[in-house]
Amino acid sequence: MRVPPALLRTASVRRGLRSARKTLSIGWYRTRALLGFDLGPRVVVDRAAGGRRIPHPAILVTREGANPDRLQVDSHSSLDHQTETSVTTEATNTTAPYWLRDGGDLGTYPATHLESLLMALAAEDLPYAVSGWSSLPTEIDRFVLRVPSGPEASSATLVATQPSADSTEIIARRVPHLTATSLPSAAGEPGPYQLRPWLGAGLQRESQSRLVLSPVQPVHEVLAALPAMPGPPTVLFVLPYLAVGGAERLLLQLLAGLGSSCRSLVVTLEPHLADRGQTLDEARLLTDHVYTLGDWLPREARMSALRHLIRRYEVQTLFGWNGATDFYDRLTEIRCAWPQLRILNQLFNHQGGWMEHYSQAVIDAVDLHVAINGPIRRALVERWQLPGSDVVQIDHAVSVPEPPADAEREARRHAIRGRLGIPLDPVVVGTFGRLHPQKRPLDVVATARRLADRPVHFLLVGGGPLDGAVDTELRRHPLTHLTRLPLHQDVSELFDAIDLCLMTSEYEGLPLFLLEGLARGIPCVAPAVGDIPHLLEEGGGRTVRVGDIEAFATAILELSDPETRRAEGEAGRRRIERDYSLGRYVEQYREAIFPRAENA
């Protein structure tokens, strides 16, 4: 593919605008500092001058406590599952710039442990990096990482083979690896990175302007000497984060369906936030290659690291999944660097959301636009005048569980309701999802209040930005017929407790929550947005206008009748079995990612 000249000009203009924006921002900061405003120190991250290169092999590995100059280690079973291969165990090797003291427990870390550390070291020219969310074995003040006489390395630490001996102030970065067992409350913090040694002496001088310079190296250039790693056809999925949500569950289903027929890389660009949960553990069970760039690299280095991964793993297809700001902002840069790369982008909404980030530059850079429903496909074709061949519609899909016998269903219902403290007799209406303005969770509360005198109970499950607003409303005016639960990693068993699914969103594409409910024969009440009317055109529930509380309440009462509810649930289940099967979903994506004509 030849890069259009307009795309090259767009990339150049974007670089100029970013530079001008940074200059203006720094100038405004200095002006306020001179006027006496009480401002915190400002870390200015910029591309470092020069072009240092890390050679191959990059890492010398020895056992814990071993002297790298005297001991040769023959066996490193703990390295077997690590994705980073630029390592040596030859103690006589003097070219590797970094040294890892391996305590034998690398198997407890994700497969990308060494790669994460190496890219963090490359990005900021760090002499020291440590992994995990546990506290560093050193004292950290506001800017400077202080060590007694030299870094005491451990199995979770990489250290330069020639650490600075004339200063106790070094720069370091903590590389977090989130897991379900240790999700920190401040998971959004990317970990400390501090001043370089030569900036330590200048701290007092810099404190007058409060500007601290932090040079960032281009990762793809620093690691350019590391050999490529050929393998099966490779796709790289880019998304903002692996939270607990429909988009993430759909990606996990696709990874499972693709299996070993290809190599899948999953890259996140934003820090993981505790209130959104995380599905990193599930992703790591499906592919070794899960990289959380947003958690351990400064923003200025993330796209450079992405370019490094594209080169090293000989990526054929880059897939923007569920939108990411950096992905759209740097898409022209990626296209210019990789003219032959196949680029796909997926959209979840036809209005609002990531559709608003589209521009002609994005259109020119993307080879195939993936719409998850009809309205999105029409918006792309009509609004952006895209030919039909450049847009493909792939509907969401879910697995359809075997319906349990009536006795088993009733036993499950009794068990889960008893555990949650929900009465057995009322019709239970469930809403599972993020408490976000898009989802309008306060409308769920208002609907519950409207039906306070009816035999209906509400189950509201989720967390997010509107947690506080929802809880405040429930404290101000308690509802005894509403059960509130926090975010759940797995909500599958909660479907056994409910009789109806309720969704009150402002806008949607094709909500996975509704598909999962219908697959279990549970009808729904939902707003007439996105592809929901199409989903329910043959039965399965009711659609109403967004924000119409009276209409929501009326629809719930209509479906409170057991026979009506059973008939609608069976119609919804048949529709899911016919049109939203996982097998069809995986094969459609496989063809979009690796077209058969190209493979041939």
C-alpha positions as CSV (number, residue, x, y, z in Angstrom):
1,M,0.0,0.0,0.0
2,R,1.4,3.4,-1.0
3,V,1.0,6.1,1.7
4,P,-1.0,9.0,0.2
5,P,0.8,12.3,0.3
6,A,-2.1,13.9,2.2
7,L,-1.6,11.4,4.9
8,L,2.1,12.3,5.2
9,R,1.2,15.9,5.4
10,T,-1.4,15.1,8.1
11,A,1.3,13.3,10.2
12,S,3.6,16.2,9.9
13,V,0.9,18.7,10.9
14,R,0.0,16.6,13.9
15,R,3.6,16.5,15.1
16,G,3.8,20.3,14.7
17,L,0.6,20.9,16.7
18,R,1.8,18.6,19.5
19,S,5.0,20.5,19.7
20,A,3.3,23.9,19.7
21,R,0.8,22.7,22.3
22,K,3.6,21.6,24.7
23,T,5.5,24.8,24.2
24,L,2.4,26.9,25.0
25,S,1.6,24.7,28.1
26,I,5.1,25.1,29.5
27,G,5.1,28.8,28.9
28,W,1.8,29.2,30.7
29,Y,3.1,27.1,33.6
30,R,6.3,29.3,33.9
31,T,4.1,32.5,33.8
32,R,1.9,31.3,36.6
33,A,5.0,30.3,38.6
34,L,6.5,33.8,38.2
35,L,3.2,35.3,39.3
36,G,3.5,33.4,42.6
37,F,0.9,30.7,42.1
38,D,1.5,27.7,44.4
39,L,2.1,25.1,41.8
40,G,3.3,21.5,42.1
41,P,6.5,20.5,40.2
42,R,5.8,19.8,36.6
43,V,7.6,16.9,34.9
44,V,8.3,17.7,31.3
45,V,8.7,14.6,29.2
46,D,10.3,15.0,25.8
47,R,12.2,12.9,23.3
48,A,15.8,12.4,24.3
49,A,18.6,13.6,22.0
50,G,21.0,11.0,20.6
51,G,20.4,7.5,19.6
52,R,21.7,4.9,22.0
53,R,21.1,1.3,21.0
54,I,20.6,-1.8,23.2
55,P,22.5,-4.7,21.6
56,H,21.6,-8.3,21.4
57,P,21.7,-10.1,23.8
58,A,20.1,-7.4,26.0
59,I,20.0,-9.2,29.4
60,L,22.5,-11.3,31.3
61,V,20.7,-13.7,33.7
62,T,22.3,-15.3,36.7
63,R,20.9,-17.0,39.8
64,E,20.2,-14.9,43.0
65,G,23.3,-14.0,44.8
66,A,25.6,-15.1,42.0
67,N,28.6,-13.0,40.8
68,P,28.0,-12.5,37.1
69,D,31.8,-12.3,36.5
70,R,32.5,-15.8,38.0
71,L,29.5,-18.1,37.7
72,Q,28.0,-19.6,34.6
73,V,24.4,-20.9,34.9
74,D,23.5,-23.8,32.7
75,S,19.7,-24.2,33.5
76,H,17.1,-21.5,33.5
77,S,13.7,-23.3,33.6
78,S,12.2,-20.2,35.0
79,L,12.8,-18.4,31.6
80,D,11.1,-21.1,29.6
81,H,7.7,-19.3,29.3
82,Q,9.1,-15.7,29.1
83,T,8.5,-14.0,25.7
84,E,11.7,-12.0,25.9
85,T,14.4,-14.1,24.1
86,S,17.3,-11.6,24.0
87,V,18.9,-13.1,27.1
88,T,22.1,-14.9,27.8
89,T,23.3,-17.0,30.7
90,E,26.9,-16.9,29.7
91,A,28.6,-15.1,32.6
92,T,31.5,-14.1,30.4
93,N,29.2,-12.1,28.1
94,T,30.1,-8.4,28.6
95,T,27.9,-6.9,25.9
96,A,24.5,-7.3,27.6
97,P,23.8,-3.9,29.2
98,Y,21.3,-5.2,31.8
99,W,21.7,-7.9,34.5
100,L,18.8,-9.9,36.0
101,R,19.4,-11.8,39.2
102,D,16.9,-14.7,38.9
103,G,15.7,-16.2,42.1
104,G,14.0,-19.0,40.2
105,D,10.5,-17.6,40.5
106,L,10.1,-15.9,37.1
107,G,7.4,-18.5,36.5
108,T,5.2,-16.5,38.9
109,Y,5.3,-13.5,36.7
110,P,3.4,-12.9,33.4
111,A,5.1,-14.2,30.3
112,T,5.9,-10.6,29.2
113,H,7.7,-9.8,32.5
114,L,11.2,-9.4,31.0
115,E,9.8,-7.6,27.9
116,S,8.0,-5.1,30.1
117,L,11.1,-4.4,32.1
118,L,13.3,-4.1,29.0
119,M,11.0,-1.7,27.3
120,A,10.7,0.4,30.4
121,L,14.5,0.6,30.7
122,A,14.8,1.4,27.0
123,A,12.1,4.2,27.1
124,E,13.8,6.3,29.8
125,D,17.4,5.0,29.8
126,L,16.9,3.7,33.3
127,P,19.7,1.9,35.2
128,Y,17.1,0.3,37.5
129,A,13.6,-1.2,37.2
130,V,11.5,-3.3,39.5
131,S,8.3,-5.2,38.8
132,G,5.1,-5.5,40.7
133,W,3.0,-3.3,42.9
134,S,4.8,-4.1,46.1
135,S,6.9,-1.4,47.7
136,L,10.4,-0.9,46.4
137,P,13.2,-2.1,48.8
138,T,14.4,1.5,49.0
139,E,13.4,4.9,50.3
140,I,11.6,7.1,47.8
141,D,11.2,10.8,48.3
142,R,9.3,13.2,46.0
143,F,11.6,12.8,43.0
144,V,14.7,10.7,43.8
145,L,15.0,7.0,44.4
146,R,17.7,6.6,47.1
147,V,19.6,3.3,47.5
148,P,22.2,2.6,50.3
149,S,25.3,2.0,48.1
150,G,24.0,0.3,45.0
151,P,20.8,-1.4,43.9
152,E,20.2,-4.7,45.7
153,A,18.7,-6.7,42.8
154,S,16.1,-9.5,43.2
155,S,14.3,-11.8,40.9
156,A,11.9,-9.0,40.2
157,T,14.6,-6.5,39.3
158,L,16.7,-5.6,36.3
159,V,19.8,-3.4,37.0
160,A,22.5,-2.0,34.8
161,T,25.7,-4.0,34.8
162,Q,27.5,-0.7,35.4
163,P,25.4,1.2,37.9
164,S,26.5,4.6,38.9
165,A,28.9,4.3,41.9
166,D,29.4,8.0,42.6
167,S,25.8,8.9,43.5
168,T,23.1,7.4,45.6
169,E,20.4,9.1,43.5
170,I,19.3,7.1,40.5
171,I,16.2,7.1,38.3
172,A,14.0,4.0,38.5
173,R,10.6,2.8,37.3
174,R,8.3,0.3,38.9
175,V,6.6,-2.0,36.3
176,P,3.2,-3.1,37.5
177,H,1.6,-6.4,36.6
178,L,-2.0,-6.4,37.6
179,T,-3.6,-9.7,38.7
180,A,-6.9,-10.6,40.2
181,T,-5.3,-11.4,43.5
182,S,-3.5,-8.1,44.0
183,L,-5.4,-5.3,42.3
184,P,-4.2,-2.1,44.2
185,S,-6.5,0.7,45.1
186,A,-4.4,3.1,43.2
187,A,-4.1,0.9,40.1
188,G,-4.3,4.0,37.9
189,E,-0.9,5.2,39.1
190,P,1.7,4.0,36.5
191,G,4.4,3.5,39.2
192,P,7.2,5.9,40.2
193,Y,9.8,7.2,37.8
194,Q,12.3,9.6,39.2
195,L,15.2,11.8,38.2
196,R,18.3,10.7,36.3
197,P,21.6,10.9,38.4
198,W,22.8,14.0,36.6
199,L,19.5,15.8,37.4
200,G,19.8,15.1,41.1
201,A,22.4,17.8,41.6
202,G,20.2,20.2,39.6
203,L,17.1,19.6,41.7
204,Q,17.6,22.8,43.7
205,R,18.2,24.9,40.7
206,E,15.1,23.4,38.9
207,S,12.9,23.9,41.9
208,Q,12.8,27.7,41.2
209,S,11.0,27.1,37.9
210,R,9.6,23.7,39.2
211,L,10.2,22.2,35.8
212,V,11.8,18.7,35.8
213,L,13.1,17.4,32.5
214,S,12.5,13.7,31.9
215,P,13.9,12.5,28.5
216,V,12.2,9.6,26.8
217,Q,13.9,7.4,24.2
218,P,12.1,6.0,21.2
219,V,11.7,2.4,22.2
220,H,11.6,1.1,18.6
221,E,14.9,2.7,17.8
222,V,16.6,1.8,21.1
223,L,15.6,-1.9,20.7
224,A,16.1,-2.0,16.9
225,A,19.0,-4.4,17.2
226,L,16.9,-7.1,18.9
227,P,16.1,-9.9,16.4
228,A,12.6,-10.3,15.0
229,M,10.6,-13.3,16.2
230,P,9.0,-15.0,13.2
231,G,5.9,-17.2,13.9
232,P,2.4,-17.9,12.7
233,P,0.2,-15.1,11.2
234,T,0.2,-12.4,13.8
235,V,-2.6,-9.9,14.8
236,L,-2.1,-7.2,17.4
237,F,-5.2,-5.9,19.2
238,V,-5.0,-2.4,20.6
239,L,-7.5,-1.3,23.2
240,P,-7.6,1.3,26.0
241,Y,-7.7,-1.2,28.9
242,L,-8.9,-4.7,29.7
243,A,-11.7,-3.8,32.1
244,V,-14.7,-5.9,33.1
245,G,-17.1,-5.2,30.2
246,G,-18.8,-6.4,27.1
247,A,-16.0,-5.3,24.7
248,E,-13.4,-7.2,26.7
249,R,-15.5,-10.3,27.0
250,L,-16.0,-10.3,23.3
251,L,-12.3,-10.0,22.7
252,L,-11.6,-13.0,25.1
253,Q,-14.2,-15.1,23.1
254,L,-12.4,-14.2,19.9
255,L,-9.0,-15.1,21.3
256,A,-10.3,-18.4,22.4
257,G,-11.9,-19.0,19.0
258,L,-8.7,-18.1,17.1
259,G,-6.7,-20.4,19.3
260,S,-3.3,-21.5,18.1
261,S,-4.1,-20.9,14.4
262,C,-2.4,-17.5,14.8
263,R,-0.3,-15.5,17.2
264,S,-2.4,-12.8,19.1
265,L,-0.9,-9.8,20.8
266,V,-3.1,-7.7,23.2
267,V,-1.9,-4.2,24.0
268,T,-3.6,-1.7,26.3
269,L,-2.7,2.0,26.1
270,E,-4.3,3.5,29.2
271,P,-3.7,2.8,32.9
272,H,-6.0,0.3,34.4
273,L,-8.4,1.8,37.0
274,A,-9.6,-0.2,40.0
275,D,-13.2,0.8,39.6
276,R,-13.4,-0.8,36.2
277,G,-12.0,-4.1,37.3
278,Q,-9.7,-6.0,35.0
279,T,-9.7,-9.1,32.8
280,L,-5.9,-9.4,32.3
281,D,-5.7,-12.8,34.0
282,E,-8.3,-14.2,31.6
283,A,-6.4,-12.8,28.6
284,R,-3.1,-14.3,29.8
285,L,-4.7,-17.7,29.8
286,L,-5.4,-17.3,26.1
287,T,-2.2,-15.7,24.9
288,D,1.2,-15.1,26.4
289,H,1.5,-11.7,24.7
290,V,-0.5,-9.2,26.9
291,Y,1.2,-5.8,27.2
292,T,-0.2,-3.1,29.5
293,L,1.8,-0.2,28.1
294,G,-0.4,2.4,29.9
295,D,0.6,1.0,33.3
296,W,4.4,1.1,32.9
297,L,5.4,3.5,30.2
298,P,5.0,7.3,29.9
299,R,2.5,8.3,27.3
300,E,5.2,9.6,25.0
301,A,6.8,6.2,24.8
302,R,3.7,4.0,24.3
303,M,3.3,4.3,20.5
304,S,7.0,3.8,20.1
305,A,6.7,0.6,22.1
306,L,3.8,-0.4,19.9
307,R,6.0,0.1,16.8
308,H,8.7,-2.1,18.4
309,L,6.2,-4.9,18.9
310,I,4.9,-4.6,15.4
311,R,8.4,-5.0,14.0
312,R,9.6,-7.7,16.4
313,Y,6.7,-10.0,16.0
314,E,6.2,-9.3,12.3
315,V,2.6,-8.3,12.8
316,Q,0.4,-8.6,9.7
317,T,-2.8,-7.0,11.1
318,L,-3.2,-4.2,13.6
319,F,-6.7,-4.1,15.0
320,G,-8.1,-1.1,17.0
321,W,-10.6,-2.7,19.4
322,N,-13.1,-0.6,21.2
323,G,-11.3,2.7,20.6
324,A,-8.3,4.3,22.2
325,T,-7.4,8.0,22.0
326,D,-3.7,7.4,21.3
327,F,-4.5,4.9,18.6
328,Y,-6.6,7.4,16.6
329,D,-4.1,10.3,17.3
330,R,-1.1,8.3,16.0
331,L,-2.8,6.2,13.3
332,T,-1.3,8.3,10.5
333,E,2.2,7.9,12.1
334,I,1.7,4.1,12.2
335,R,0.5,4.0,8.6
336,C,3.5,6.0,7.4
337,A,5.9,3.7,9.2
338,W,4.2,0.5,8.0
339,P,2.6,1.0,4.6
340,Q,2.0,-2.7,4.1
341,L,0.4,-3.3,7.5
342,R,-3.3,-4.3,7.4
343,I,-5.1,-1.9,9.8
344,L,-8.7,-2.6,11.1
345,N,-10.8,-0.5,13.4
346,Q,-13.9,-1.5,15.2
347,L,-16.7,0.8,16.3
348,F,-19.3,0.2,19.0
349,N,-21.5,3.2,18.5
350,H,-22.8,5.2,15.5
351,Q,-23.1,8.5,17.5
352,G,-21.0,9.8,20.3
353,G,-18.2,7.5,21.5
354,W,-15.3,6.9,19.2
355,M,-17.2,7.8,16.0
356,E,-16.5,11.4,17.1
357,H,-12.7,10.8,16.8
358,Y,-13.0,9.8,13.2
359,S,-11.4,12.1,10.6
360,Q,-10.4,11.9,7.0
361,A,-6.9,10.9,8.2
362,V,-8.3,7.9,10.1
363,I,-10.4,6.9,7.1
364,D,-7.3,7.1,4.9
365,A,-5.2,5.0,7.3
366,V,-7.7,2.2,8.0
367,D,-8.1,-0.7,5.5
368,L,-11.3,-2.1,6.9
369,H,-13.8,-0.6,9.3
370,V,-15.7,-3.2,11.5
371,A,-19.2,-2.2,12.5
372,I,-20.9,-4.2,15.2
373,N,-24.4,-3.3,14.0
374,G,-26.4,-1.8,11.1
375,P,-26.6,1.8,12.3
376,I,-22.8,2.0,12.6
377,R,-22.4,0.5,9.1
378,R,-24.8,3.0,7.6
379,A,-23.2,5.9,9.5
380,L,-19.8,5.0,8.0
381,V,-21.1,4.6,4.5
382,E,-23.3,7.7,4.5
383,R,-21.4,10.1,6.7
384,W,-17.9,9.3,5.5
385,Q,-18.9,8.2,2.0
386,L,-17.0,4.9,2.4
387,P,-17.5,2.2,-0.3
388,G,-19.3,-0.9,1.0
389,S,-16.1,-3.0,0.5
390,D,-14.3,-0.9,3.2
391,V,-16.9,-1.7,5.9
392,V,-17.9,-5.0,7.3
393,Q,-20.7,-5.7,9.8
394,I,-19.9,-8.3,12.4
395,D,-22.6,-8.7,15.1
396,H,-21.7,-9.6,18.7
397,A,-22.2,-13.2,19.7
398,V,-22.6,-15.2,22.9
399,S,-22.5,-18.9,23.8
400,V,-26.0,-20.3,24.3
401,P,-26.1,-22.5,27.4
402,E,-28.2,-25.6,27.5
403,P,-31.5,-24.7,29.2
404,P,-31.8,-26.4,32.6
405,A,-34.7,-28.6,33.6
406,D,-37.5,-26.7,35.5
407,A,-36.5,-28.3,38.8
408,E,-32.8,-27.4,38.4
409,R,-33.7,-23.8,37.4
410,E,-35.9,-23.5,40.4
411,A,-33.1,-24.8,42.7
412,R,-30.6,-22.4,41.2
413,R,-33.1,-19.5,41.6
414,H,-33.7,-20.4,45.3
415,A,-30.0,-20.7,46.0
416,I,-28.8,-17.4,44.5
417,R,-31.7,-15.4,45.8
418,G,-31.2,-16.8,49.3
419,R,-27.5,-15.9,49.1
420,L,-28.3,-12.3,48.0
421,G,-31.2,-11.8,50.4
422,I,-33.7,-11.4,47.6
423,P,-37.3,-12.6,48.2
424,L,-38.4,-15.6,46.2
425,D,-41.8,-14.5,45.1
426,P,-41.4,-11.1,43.3
427,V,-40.4,-10.7,39.7
428,V,-36.7,-9.8,39.8
429,V,-35.4,-7.2,37.3
430,G,-31.7,-7.2,36.8
431,T,-29.3,-4.5,35.5
432,F,-25.6,-5.5,35.2
433,G,-23.1,-3.0,33.9
434,R,-20.9,0.1,34.4
435,L,-22.4,2.9,36.4
436,H,-21.5,5.5,33.7
437,P,-23.5,8.5,32.4
438,Q,-24.0,6.6,29.1
439,K,-25.8,3.8,31.0
440,R,-28.1,6.2,33.0
441,P,-28.2,4.1,36.2
442,L,-30.3,6.7,38.0
443,D,-33.1,5.8,35.6
444,V,-33.0,2.3,37.1
445,V,-33.4,3.7,40.6
446,A,-36.3,6.0,39.3
447,T,-38.0,3.0,37.7
448,A,-37.7,1.0,40.9
449,R,-39.2,3.9,42.8
450,R,-42.1,4.1,40.3
451,L,-42.9,0.4,41.0
452,A,-42.4,0.6,44.8
453,D,-46.0,-0.7,45.4
454,R,-45.8,-3.6,43.0
455,P,-44.4,-7.2,43.5
456,V,-41.2,-6.4,41.7
457,H,-37.6,-6.4,43.0
458,F,-34.6,-4.8,41.3
459,L,-31.0,-6.0,41.3
460,L,-28.5,-3.3,40.3
461,V,-24.9,-4.6,39.8
462,G,-21.9,-2.6,38.7
463,G,-19.4,0.1,39.5
464,G,-18.0,3.2,37.9
465,P,-18.0,7.0,37.9
466,L,-21.6,7.2,39.1
467,D,-21.1,4.9,42.1
468,G,-21.3,7.9,44.5
469,A,-24.4,9.4,42.8
470,V,-26.3,6.1,42.9
471,D,-25.4,5.4,46.5
472,T,-26.2,8.9,47.6
473,E,-29.7,8.7,46.0
474,L,-30.3,5.3,47.7
475,R,-29.2,6.7,51.1
476,R,-31.4,9.7,50.7
477,H,-34.5,7.7,49.8
478,P,-33.9,4.0,50.6
479,L,-35.6,1.4,48.5
480,T,-36.3,-1.9,50.3
481,H,-37.1,-3.6,47.0
482,L,-33.7,-2.8,45.3
483,T,-30.5,-4.8,46.0
484,R,-27.3,-3.0,45.1
485,L,-24.1,-5.0,44.4
486,P,-20.6,-3.8,43.4
487,L,-18.8,-4.7,40.2
488,H,-18.6,-8.4,39.6
489,Q,-15.9,-10.1,37.6
490,D,-18.3,-12.9,36.6
491,V,-22.1,-12.2,36.5
492,S,-23.1,-15.5,34.9
493,E,-24.6,-17.0,38.1
494,L,-26.5,-13.7,38.8
495,F,-28.7,-14.4,35.7
496,D,-30.2,-17.3,37.7
497,A,-31.6,-14.8,40.1
498,I,-33.5,-12.6,37.7
499,D,-36.6,-12.8,35.5
500,L,-36.1,-9.7,33.4
501,C,-33.1,-7.7,32.0
502,L,-33.4,-4.0,32.2
503,M,-31.2,-1.5,30.3
504,T,-31.7,2.3,30.4
505,S,-28.7,3.6,28.3
506,E,-28.5,6.8,26.5
507,Y,-27.0,5.1,23.5
508,E,-25.7,1.6,22.7
509,G,-24.4,-0.5,19.9
510,L,-25.4,-4.1,20.5
511,P,-25.3,-4.7,24.3
512,L,-23.7,-8.0,25.4
513,F,-25.8,-7.9,28.6
514,L,-29.0,-8.3,26.6
515,L,-27.6,-11.0,24.3
516,E,-26.5,-13.0,27.4
517,G,-29.9,-12.6,29.0
518,L,-31.8,-13.6,25.8
519,A,-29.5,-16.6,25.4
520,R,-30.8,-17.9,28.7
521,G,-34.4,-17.2,27.8
522,I,-34.7,-14.0,29.9
523,P,-36.6,-11.3,28.1
524,C,-35.6,-7.6,28.4
525,V,-36.8,-4.1,28.6
526,A,-34.4,-1.7,26.8
527,P,-34.2,1.7,25.1
528,A,-34.8,1.9,21.3
529,V,-31.2,2.8,20.5
530,G,-28.5,1.2,18.4
531,D,-29.4,-2.2,17.1
532,I,-31.6,-3.1,20.0
533,P,-34.9,-2.6,18.0
534,H,-33.5,-5.0,15.3
535,L,-32.5,-7.5,18.0
536,L,-36.0,-7.6,19.4
537,E,-38.0,-7.3,16.2
538,E,-39.1,-11.0,16.4
539,G,-39.7,-10.9,20.2
540,G,-37.7,-11.1,23.3
541,G,-38.9,-8.0,25.1
542,R,-39.9,-4.4,24.8
543,T,-38.2,-1.2,23.7
544,V,-39.1,2.3,25.0
545,R,-37.8,5.8,24.6
546,V,-34.7,6.8,26.4
547,G,-35.5,8.4,29.8
548,D,-39.2,7.6,29.7
549,I,-39.5,6.2,33.3
550,E,-43.3,5.6,32.9
551,A,-42.8,3.6,29.8
552,F,-40.0,1.5,31.4
553,A,-42.3,0.7,34.4
554,T,-45.3,-0.2,32.1
555,A,-43.1,-2.6,30.0
556,I,-41.9,-4.3,33.1
557,L,-45.4,-4.8,34.4
558,E,-46.4,-6.2,31.0
559,L,-43.6,-8.8,31.2
560,S,-44.5,-9.6,34.8
561,D,-47.1,-12.1,33.5
562,P,-45.4,-15.5,33.6
563,E,-46.8,-16.8,30.3
564,T,-45.9,-13.5,28.4
565,R,-42.5,-13.7,29.9
566,R,-42.0,-17.3,28.9
567,A,-43.1,-16.7,25.3
568,E,-40.9,-13.6,24.9
569,G,-37.9,-15.4,26.5
570,E,-38.2,-18.4,24.1
571,A,-38.4,-16.0,21.1
572,G,-35.3,-14.2,22.2
573,R,-33.4,-17.4,22.7
574,R,-34.3,-18.7,19.2
575,R,-33.0,-15.4,17.7
576,I,-29.7,-15.7,19.5
577,E,-29.2,-19.3,18.4
578,R,-29.9,-18.4,14.8
579,D,-28.1,-15.1,14.3
580,Y,-25.6,-14.5,17.1
581,S,-23.7,-17.8,17.4
582,L,-20.0,-17.8,18.5
583,G,-18.8,-20.0,15.6
584,R,-20.1,-17.6,13.0
585,Y,-18.7,-14.6,14.9
586,V,-15.1,-16.1,15.1
587,E,-15.1,-17.1,11.4
588,Q,-16.2,-13.6,10.3
589,Y,-13.4,-12.0,12.3
590,R,-10.9,-14.5,11.1
591,E,-11.7,-13.6,7.5
592,A,-11.5,-9.9,8.3
593,I,-8.1,-10.2,10.1
594,F,-6.5,-12.6,7.7
595,P,-8.4,-12.5,4.3
596,R,-8.1,-15.9,2.5
597,A,-7.0,-14.2,-0.7
598,E,-4.0,-12.6,1.1
599,N,-3.2,-15.9,2.8
600,A,-3.2,-17.7,-0.5
